[in-house]
Amino acid sequence: MSLSYFRCDWAHESAEEPVSIFYEVDDEGRVLRLIDVFRDGSRERDAVANYVGREHELPGVDSLSEDDFHDSVEALLDDEDVVEGEDRLSLTPVEASVFEAAWRLDA
């Protein structure tokens, strides 16, 4: 299985929503792990592995995302920022080491 890693930066005004989201995605578009990073520096991590025996609670089939990741972020993958009102989204591929550092909370 081949894995890819991405960082989505989300410029917005809401304190309750993350400003960055890191994704670990397999070659079938399933999100296996993700990290929400909030404005205050706090983080929330989640992984498909946390749902063993509770797979019905996952948003997608063996995925933390309801849809195929690649399909749902197609415009962002084409290097286009998405702007909706005051909000702006951008997506950047990152190295596995960057994701792992964020996962360990030391980045």
QUIKA-V136340 format. One line per field, one symbol per residue. ss: DSSP state (H for helix, E for strand, L for the rest). Layout:
ss->???
//
This chain:
ss->LLEEEEEEEEELLLLLLLLEEEEEEELLLLEEEEEEELLLLLEEEEEHHHHLLLHHHLLELLELLLLLHHHHLHHHHLLLLEEELLEEEEEEELLHHHHHHHHLLLL
//
